[in-house]
Amino acid sequence: CMLYFGLVDENERELFIRELVYEIHEMKDHLDVGVPGTKLVCNALLDAGEIDLLLKVSTTTTYPSWGNMISRGATTFWESWHGGDSQNHPMHSDIDACFYKGLAGINVDEQGNLCVDVDFEEVKEKASYISPVPRGVGSVTTSVLAKHVIRAAEYMSL
Protein backbone atom coordinates (compact mmCIF):
# COMPACT_ATOMS: atom_id res chain seq x y z
CA CYS A 1 0.00 0.00 0.00
CA MET A 2 1.65 3.17 -1.18
CA LEU A 3 0.00 5.13 1.63
CA TYR A 4 1.62 2.98 4.31
CA PHE A 5 5.11 3.40 2.88
CA GLY A 6 4.67 7.14 2.22
CA LEU A 7 5.11 6.76 -1.54
CA VAL A 8 2.20 9.02 -2.42
CA ASP A 9 2.81 12.68 -3.26
CA GLU A 10 1.20 14.87 -0.62
CA ASN A 11 -1.02 16.52 -3.24
CA GLU A 12 -2.43 13.08 -4.20
CA ARG A 13 -2.72 11.63 -0.69
CA GLU A 14 -6.40 12.55 -0.21
CA LEU A 15 -7.26 10.95 -3.57
CA PHE A 16 -5.57 7.70 -2.53
CA ILE A 17 -7.34 7.74 0.84
CA ARG A 18 -10.73 8.34 -0.80
CA GLU A 19 -10.10 5.49 -3.24
CA LEU A 20 -9.09 3.11 -0.42
CA VAL A 21 -12.20 4.02 1.57
CA TYR A 22 -14.36 3.61 -1.55
CA GLU A 23 -12.92 0.16 -2.29
CA ILE A 24 -13.48 -1.01 1.29
CA HIS A 25 -17.10 0.19 1.19
CA GLU A 26 -17.54 -1.57 -2.18
CA MET A 27 -16.51 -4.80 -0.40
CA LYS A 28 -19.24 -4.17 2.19
CA ASP A 29 -16.67 -2.97 4.72
CA HIS A 30 -14.47 -6.05 4.48
CA LEU A 31 -10.81 -6.34 3.58
CA ASP A 32 -9.68 -8.42 0.63
CA VAL A 33 -5.99 -7.57 0.60
CA GLY A 34 -4.20 -10.75 1.63
CA VAL A 35 -2.10 -11.30 4.70
CA PRO A 36 0.67 -8.79 3.89
CA GLY A 37 -1.86 -6.19 2.79
CA THR A 38 -3.86 -6.40 6.01
CA LYS A 39 -1.14 -4.68 8.05
CA LEU A 40 -0.61 -2.07 5.36
CA VAL A 41 -4.27 -1.21 4.88
CA CYS A 42 -5.14 -1.17 8.59
CA ASN A 43 -2.24 1.16 9.35
CA ALA A 44 -2.96 3.35 6.31
CA LEU A 45 -6.54 3.78 7.54
CA LEU A 46 -5.29 4.61 11.01
CA ASP A 47 -2.74 7.12 9.70
CA ALA A 48 -5.42 8.73 7.50
CA GLY A 49 -7.70 9.26 10.50
CA GLU A 50 -10.22 6.72 9.22
CA ILE A 51 -10.58 5.18 12.69
CA ASP A 52 -14.35 4.77 12.42
CA LEU A 53 -13.96 2.76 9.20
CA LEU A 54 -11.16 0.69 10.74
CA LEU A 55 -13.41 -0.01 13.72
CA LYS A 56 -16.28 -0.97 11.41
CA VAL A 57 -14.06 -3.27 9.31
CA SER A 58 -12.67 -4.94 12.42
CA THR A 59 -16.02 -5.43 14.14
CA THR A 60 -18.26 -6.57 11.31
CA THR A 61 -19.46 -10.10 11.99
CA THR A 62 -20.12 -11.23 8.44
CA TYR A 63 -17.64 -13.48 6.64
CA PRO A 64 -14.72 -12.86 6.11
CA SER A 65 -13.75 -10.82 9.18
CA TRP A 66 -12.22 -10.86 12.62
CA GLY A 67 -15.68 -10.30 14.07
CA ASN A 68 -16.90 -13.39 12.22
CA MET A 69 -14.12 -15.44 13.81
CA ILE A 70 -15.14 -14.21 17.25
CA SER A 71 -18.85 -14.80 16.59
CA ARG A 72 -17.90 -18.40 15.75
CA GLY A 73 -16.12 -18.87 19.08
CA ALA A 74 -12.54 -17.90 18.25
CA THR A 75 -10.35 -16.96 21.19
CA THR A 76 -7.24 -16.59 19.01
CA PHE A 77 -6.59 -15.48 15.45
CA TRP A 78 -7.14 -18.27 12.95
CA GLU A 79 -4.85 -18.98 10.02
CA SER A 80 -7.71 -18.57 7.56
CA TRP A 81 -11.02 -16.73 7.71
CA HIS A 82 -12.98 -19.98 7.44
CA GLY A 83 -11.20 -21.53 10.43
CA GLY A 84 -10.26 -24.84 8.83
CA ASP A 85 -6.52 -24.47 9.46
CA SER A 86 -4.46 -23.47 12.50
CA GLN A 87 -6.61 -22.01 15.26
CA ASN A 88 -3.72 -20.05 16.77
CA HIS A 89 -2.02 -18.09 14.06
CA PRO A 90 -0.83 -14.48 14.44
CA MET A 91 -0.74 -13.50 10.79
CA HIS A 92 -4.04 -11.59 10.92
CA SER A 93 -3.23 -10.02 14.28
CA ASP A 94 -1.90 -6.60 13.32
CA ILE A 95 -5.38 -5.26 13.90
CA ASP A 96 -4.73 -5.49 17.65
CA ALA A 97 -1.75 -3.14 17.28
CA CYS A 98 -4.08 -0.71 15.51
CA PHE A 99 -6.52 -0.96 18.43
CA TYR A 100 -3.76 0.00 20.83
CA LYS A 101 -2.41 2.79 18.63
CA GLY A 102 -5.68 4.19 17.33
CA LEU A 103 -8.06 3.63 20.22
CA ALA A 104 -5.88 3.45 23.30
CA GLY A 105 -3.10 5.74 22.04
CA ILE A 106 -0.26 3.40 22.99
CA ASN A 107 2.68 3.83 20.64
CA VAL A 108 6.43 3.33 20.41
CA ASP A 109 8.66 6.41 20.24
CA GLU A 110 11.80 6.85 18.14
CA GLN A 111 13.93 5.17 20.82
CA GLY A 112 11.64 2.12 20.97
CA ASN A 113 10.04 3.04 24.28
CA LEU A 114 6.32 2.67 24.90
CA CYS A 115 4.55 5.98 25.21
CA VAL A 116 0.95 6.99 25.65
CA ASP A 117 -0.18 9.52 23.09
CA VAL A 118 -3.75 10.11 24.08
CA ASP A 119 -6.00 12.72 25.66
CA PHE A 120 -7.60 10.60 28.38
CA GLU A 121 -10.55 12.95 28.79
CA GLU A 122 -11.27 12.73 25.06
CA VAL A 123 -11.25 8.93 24.88
CA LYS A 124 -12.39 7.79 28.33
CA GLU A 125 -15.93 7.00 27.21
CA LYS A 126 -14.81 4.92 24.19
CA ALA A 127 -12.08 3.25 26.23
CA SER A 128 -14.59 2.25 28.90
CA TYR A 129 -16.44 0.15 26.31
CA ILE A 130 -13.26 -1.69 25.35
CA SER A 131 -11.73 -2.42 28.74
CA PRO A 132 -13.05 -2.27 32.29
CA VAL A 133 -9.61 -1.07 33.41
CA PRO A 134 -9.43 2.68 34.12
CA ARG A 135 -8.22 4.62 31.06
CA GLY A 136 -8.88 1.55 28.89
CA VAL A 137 -5.43 0.03 29.22
CA GLY A 138 -5.04 -3.37 30.80
CA SER A 139 -3.77 -6.86 30.34
CA VAL A 140 -6.48 -8.27 28.11
CA THR A 141 -6.06 -10.81 25.37
CA THR A 142 -6.57 -9.69 21.80
CA SER A 143 -9.73 -11.72 21.41
CA VAL A 144 -11.24 -10.18 24.54
CA LEU A 145 -10.22 -6.73 23.31
CA ALA A 146 -11.77 -7.44 19.92
CA LYS A 147 -14.95 -8.77 21.55
CA HIS A 148 -15.25 -5.57 23.59
CA VAL A 149 -14.66 -3.46 20.47
CA ILE A 150 -17.48 -5.32 18.70
CA ARG A 151 -19.80 -4.76 21.65
CA ALA A 152 -18.82 -1.09 21.71
CA ALA A 153 -19.53 -0.75 17.99
CA GLU A 154 -22.93 -2.39 18.44
CA TYR A 155 -23.65 -0.18 21.42
CA MET A 156 -22.62 2.93 19.53
CA SER A 157 -24.54 1.75 16.42
CA LEU A 158 -21.56 2.14 14.09
N, C-alpha and C positions, 0 to 999 in steps of 0.2 A: 504494500500500500504506500503509494508515494507520499501521502500525508504523514504517515508514521515516521518515515525517514527524512522528512523535511525537504523533499525533492520537488515541491511545487512552488512556483514563483508566488510571492506574496499577493500579487494582483490577481492570481487565479485560484487562490486558496478557497475562497468562498464558493466558487463554482464547483470545485472538487467536493467540498463538504456537502453542498446541495445535492450533487449527483449521488454521493454515497448514501445520504439520507433517503433520497428518492428510491434507489435500488433496494434498500432494506424494506421500505414500505411496500414496494412492489412484491416482495417476497413475504408479505403479510407479517412483517416485523420479525423475521427469522434471518439467521445468517446462513449463507451457503458459500463459504470462503475457504473451506479446508482447514486442516489443523494449523498450518503456519499462518494462514490469513486471519484466524480468530484473534490471536494476540494483536496483530496489526490493526485490525478493524476496531476492536474494542478500545484500544488505546487511542486511535485516531478520533473516535467518537468522544472519548473523555477529553482529549486535548482541544477538541472543537467546541466544548461546552454542551454537547448533546447528551447530557447525563440522563435526562428523562427518557430519551430513546434507548440508551444503553440499559436503563432499568427495565424498560418495557421488553426489549429483546431478551434480557436475562431472566425475566419472570414469566414470560408467556408459557403456558402449559400445554400448548399443542406441539405435535411432533414436527420437526426435530428441534429440541431445545433443552436447556438445563432444567427449566421448570418441568418439562415433561419427564425427565429422569426422576426428579424428586417426587412428582405426582405418582410415579410408578414404584416408589419405595426406595430409591437410591439414597444411600448415605455416604457415597463417595462418587467421584467422577468416573463414568464408564468409558471404556475405550471407543465405543461407537454409540451413536444416538439410539440405536435400537436395543442395545444392552445385551447382545448375544455373545460378546467377547469378554475381555477382562472387566471385572466389576470394580477395579481399583486402579485407575489409570490417570495420571495427572495431565495428560496432553490437552485436555479442554479446560484446564483449571486457571488460566490466566484471568478469567473473569473475576475470581476472588481478589486478585491484586487490584483490579479496577474498583471493586467495592471499597477496599481499604483506601485507595487513593482518592476516588471520586466522591464517596459518601462519607467516609470517616476522616479523610484528610491526612492519612498516614503516608508519608513519603520517605525517600532516602535522599539526603543532601549530597553535594559534590564529593564529600569525604567518605561517603558510604554509611553515614550515621542515620538512624531513624529520627525523623522529626515530624511534628504534628503541625500541619499547615491548614488550620481550620478555625473558623469563628464559631466557638461553641454555642453562643447564643443563637446564631443563625441556623445551626443544624440540630439543635438538641431535640426538637420534636421529631424530625425524620430519624435521627439516631435512636430515639427511644423505641421506634417500631422494629428496628433491626436487632438491638441487643438490650437486655434488661440492665446491663451494667451502666452506671452513670457515664455520661458523655459518649456512650455507644461503642466503647472500646473494651474488649474483654477476650478471654481465651475461649472462643467458640470455634467449632469445626466449620469448615467451608459449607458443608451441607446444611448445618443449622443456620448459618448466616444467610445462605441462599433461601432457605425456607422462610426465614423472617422477612427477607426482602420481598418475597412473593406475597406474603401476608400483608406487608405494608403497602404494596402496589394495589392489592385488592381493596384494602381499607381506604386508600386514597383514590380509588377508582381511576387508576392510570390506564 
